[in-house]
């Protein structure tokens, strides 16, 4: 089994052409023809994650966020990205990233999160960009219970509340990652609240002034990518060891 066999399978599920034009998905570093016995799934590609891959003798890393978004002018090994590229090549590790193609494709990030939340009657939040979902909780929850559910799913002890807490949550809209610009769609379509990350100060003010509720669950909420892709790849390739990175790549700390 080579890396390309796993990559080709994933691209049947989440085609590269579904990614946004500004995105950079696919093979980032290394050869897709290297032999694979062990795979590591990660949200981000950091020095710590790459060292984990080296220590675990991994031949393929599958990440959600690409290591390389824009063309690079040099590979200085003293820089974090240069160090990562050098180590990947030295240890014959192929790096493959599936970003917005995973986000927007049916069965990808949005549908997986909707399933975890227990949403039914789901539909696209933004029909133009093909992003986000809105749907109804199969069992309405008190606000505090809903918040605790979200914290558990996205592996965070704290999230930000914008606006006022609701009494009962029945209809939910979300766009994981940086989706603050879509909150008006959630309000127009009747969601009790909107979940997303990277909500800007002025967007938060606008929502608060409009009397709308947003939960900023941070960009790290996309960590749900790891368990989902691990399960998918493990099911298709049972003879290969599929690891979910144990590195917490969330750059924000609570003090």
C-alpha positions as CSV (number, residue, x, y, z in Angstrom):
1,X,0.0,0.0,0.0
2,X,1.3,3.4,-1.0
3,X,0.3,6.9,0.1
4,X,-1.3,7.5,-3.3
5,X,-3.8,4.7,-2.7
6,X,-5.2,6.4,0.4
7,X,-5.1,9.8,-1.2
8,X,-7.0,8.6,-4.3
9,X,-9.7,7.1,-2.0
10,X,-10.1,10.3,0.0
11,X,-10.4,12.3,-3.2
12,X,-13.3,10.2,-4.3
13,X,-15.0,11.3,-1.2
14,X,-13.8,14.9,-1.1
15,X,-12.7,15.9,-4.6
16,X,-9.9,18.5,-4.8
17,X,-11.9,20.6,-7.3
18,X,-14.5,21.3,-4.6
19,X,-11.9,23.4,-2.7
20,X,-12.2,27.2,-2.9
21,X,-9.9,28.9,-5.4
22,X,-7.8,30.5,-2.8
23,X,-7.1,27.2,-1.0
24,X,-4.2,24.9,-1.4
25,X,-5.2,21.3,-1.0
26,X,-3.5,18.0,-1.9
27,X,0.0,16.8,-1.6
28,X,2.1,19.4,0.2
29,X,5.5,17.7,0.7
30,X,7.0,14.3,-0.2
31,X,6.3,11.5,-2.5
32,X,2.8,9.9,-2.8
33,X,4.6,6.7,-3.9
34,X,6.1,5.9,-0.6
35,X,5.2,2.7,1.2
36,X,2.7,3.2,4.0
37,X,2.2,1.1,7.2
38,X,1.2,3.9,9.5
39,X,-0.8,7.2,9.0
40,X,-1.2,10.2,11.3
41,X,-4.3,12.4,11.2
42,X,-4.0,16.0,12.5
43,X,-5.8,19.3,12.4
44,X,-2.6,21.4,12.0
45,X,0.9,20.7,10.9
46,X,3.2,22.0,13.6
47,X,6.8,21.0,14.7
48,X,5.4,19.0,17.5
49,X,3.0,17.1,15.2
50,X,5.9,16.3,12.8
51,X,8.1,15.1,15.7
52,X,5.2,12.9,16.8
53,X,5.0,11.4,13.3
54,X,8.8,10.8,13.3
55,X,8.7,9.2,16.7
56,X,5.7,7.0,15.6
57,X,7.5,6.1,12.3
58,X,4.6,7.4,10.3
59,X,4.9,7.5,6.5
60,X,1.8,9.7,5.7
61,X,0.3,12.7,7.5
62,X,-3.2,13.8,6.6
63,X,-4.0,17.3,7.8
64,X,-7.0,19.5,7.6
65,X,-5.1,22.9,7.5
66,X,-2.5,23.0,4.8
67,X,1.2,23.7,5.7
68,X,1.6,25.8,2.6
69,X,-1.2,28.2,1.6
70,X,0.8,30.5,-0.7
71,X,3.9,30.1,-2.8
72,X,7.0,30.2,-0.6
73,X,10.2,32.0,-1.6
74,X,12.7,29.9,0.4
75,X,13.0,27.0,2.7
76,X,15.2,28.2,5.6
77,X,15.5,25.3,8.0
78,X,15.8,27.7,11.0
79,X,12.2,28.8,10.4
80,X,9.4,26.5,11.7
81,X,8.0,25.8,8.3
82,X,11.5,25.2,6.8
83,X,12.3,22.8,9.7
84,X,9.0,20.9,9.1
85,X,9.7,20.6,5.3
86,X,13.3,19.4,6.0
87,X,12.1,16.8,8.5
88,X,9.3,15.5,6.3
89,X,11.7,15.0,3.4
90,X,14.5,13.5,5.5
91,X,12.1,10.9,7.1
92,X,10.3,10.2,3.8
93,X,6.9,11.4,5.2
94,X,4.3,12.4,2.7
95,X,2.1,15.3,3.8
96,X,-1.4,15.5,2.3
97,X,-4.0,18.2,3.2
98,X,-7.7,18.3,2.7
99,X,-9.2,21.7,3.7
100,X,-12.1,23.5,2.1
101,X,-12.9,20.5,-0.2
102,X,-13.6,18.6,3.1
103,X,-15.5,21.5,4.5
104,X,-18.0,22.0,1.7
105,X,-18.5,18.4,0.3
106,X,-21.5,16.4,1.4
107,X,-20.4,14.1,4.2
108,X,-17.6,16.4,5.2
109,X,-17.0,18.8,8.1
110,X,-20.4,20.4,8.1
111,X,-22.4,17.2,7.9
112,X,-20.2,15.5,10.4
113,X,-20.7,18.3,13.0
114,X,-24.5,18.3,12.3
115,X,-24.6,14.6,13.0
116,X,-22.6,15.1,16.3
117,X,-25.0,17.8,17.4
118,X,-28.0,15.6,16.6
119,X,-29.5,17.9,14.0
120,X,-32.3,16.9,11.7
121,X,-33.9,18.6,8.7
122,X,-30.5,20.1,7.8
123,X,-29.8,22.3,4.8
124,X,-27.1,24.7,3.6
125,X,-26.7,27.9,5.5
126,X,-25.1,29.9,2.7
127,X,-26.3,28.5,-0.7
128,X,-23.9,30.7,-2.7
129,X,-20.7,29.6,-1.0
130,X,-22.0,26.2,-0.2
131,X,-20.9,26.4,3.4
132,X,-22.4,25.9,6.8
133,X,-25.5,24.0,7.9
134,X,-28.8,24.9,9.7
135,X,-31.1,22.4,11.2
136,X,-33.3,21.4,14.2
137,X,-32.1,19.5,17.3
138,X,-33.8,16.2,17.4
139,X,-34.3,16.9,21.1
140,X,-34.4,20.6,22.1
141,X,-32.0,21.4,24.9
142,X,-31.8,24.0,27.7
143,X,-29.1,26.6,26.8
144,X,-26.6,25.4,29.4
145,X,-26.9,21.8,28.4
146,X,-26.5,22.7,24.7
147,X,-23.3,24.7,25.6
148,X,-21.9,21.8,27.5
149,X,-22.5,19.5,24.5
150,X,-20.7,21.8,22.2
151,X,-17.7,22.2,24.6
152,X,-17.4,18.4,24.8
153,X,-17.6,18.0,21.0
154,X,-15.0,20.6,20.2
155,X,-12.7,19.7,23.1
156,X,-12.7,23.1,24.8
157,X,-13.5,24.1,28.4
158,X,-14.5,27.6,27.5
159,X,-16.2,29.3,24.6
160,X,-17.3,32.9,24.0
161,X,-20.9,34.0,24.3
162,X,-22.0,37.0,22.2
163,X,-25.5,38.4,23.0
164,X,-27.8,36.8,25.5
165,X,-28.2,33.2,26.6
166,X,-31.4,31.6,25.2
167,X,-33.9,29.6,27.3
168,X,-34.2,26.6,25.0
169,X,-32.3,25.7,21.9
170,X,-34.3,24.1,19.1
171,X,-32.8,25.4,15.8
172,X,-29.1,25.7,15.2
173,X,-26.9,27.2,12.5
174,X,-23.1,26.9,12.2
175,X,-20.1,27.3,10.0
176,X,-16.9,25.8,11.5
177,X,-13.6,27.7,11.0
178,X,-13.8,31.5,10.3
179,X,-17.5,32.0,9.6
180,X,-18.5,35.3,11.3
181,X,-19.6,36.8,8.0
182,X,-22.4,34.2,7.7
183,X,-24.2,35.1,10.9
184,X,-26.9,37.2,9.1
185,X,-28.0,34.0,7.2
186,X,-28.5,32.2,10.5
187,X,-30.6,35.0,11.9
188,X,-32.7,35.3,8.7
189,X,-33.3,31.6,8.6
190,X,-34.6,31.4,12.2
191,X,-31.8,29.8,14.0
192,X,-31.9,30.3,17.8
193,X,-28.1,30.8,17.7
194,X,-25.1,30.6,15.5
195,X,-21.9,28.7,16.1
196,X,-18.6,29.6,14.4
197,X,-15.0,30.7,15.1
198,X,-12.9,33.8,14.8
199,X,-15.8,36.3,15.3
200,X,-14.4,39.8,14.9
201,X,-15.0,42.5,17.5
202,X,-17.2,44.6,15.2
203,X,-19.2,41.6,14.0
204,X,-19.8,40.7,17.6
205,X,-21.0,44.3,18.3
206,X,-23.3,44.1,15.3
207,X,-24.8,40.8,16.5
208,X,-25.3,42.0,20.0
209,X,-27.0,45.2,18.8
210,X,-29.3,43.1,16.7
211,X,-30.2,41.0,19.7
212,X,-28.7,37.9,18.2
213,X,-26.8,35.1,19.9
214,X,-23.5,33.7,18.7
215,X,-21.2,31.2,20.3
216,X,-17.6,31.7,19.2
217,X,-16.2,28.2,19.5
218,X,-12.9,29.2,17.9
219,X,-11.2,27.9,14.8
220,X,-10.0,24.9,16.8
221,X,-13.5,23.4,16.7
222,X,-12.4,21.9,13.4
223,X,-10.5,19.3,15.6
224,X,-13.5,17.0,14.9
225,X,-11.7,16.4,11.6
226,X,-9.3,14.0,13.3
227,X,-11.6,11.4,14.6
228,X,-13.8,11.5,11.5
229,X,-11.0,10.9,9.0
230,X,-9.4,8.4,11.3
231,X,-12.6,6.3,11.3
232,X,-13.1,6.7,7.5
233,X,-9.5,5.7,6.6
234,X,-9.4,2.8,9.2
235,X,-12.6,1.3,7.8
236,X,-11.4,1.4,4.2
237,X,-7.8,0.3,5.0
238,X,-8.0,-2.1,8.0
239,X,-4.5,-3.4,7.6
240,X,-2.9,0.0,8.1
241,X,-2.4,1.6,11.5
242,X,-4.3,4.9,11.6
243,X,-3.4,7.3,14.4
244,X,-5.1,10.5,15.6
245,X,-2.5,13.0,16.7
246,X,-2.4,13.5,20.5
247,X,-0.9,17.0,20.1
248,X,-3.1,19.9,21.1
249,X,-2.4,22.5,18.4
250,X,-4.8,25.1,19.8
251,X,-2.6,28.2,20.0
252,X,-5.0,29.9,22.5
253,X,-4.6,29.3,26.3
254,X,-6.9,30.2,29.1
255,X,-5.1,32.1,31.9
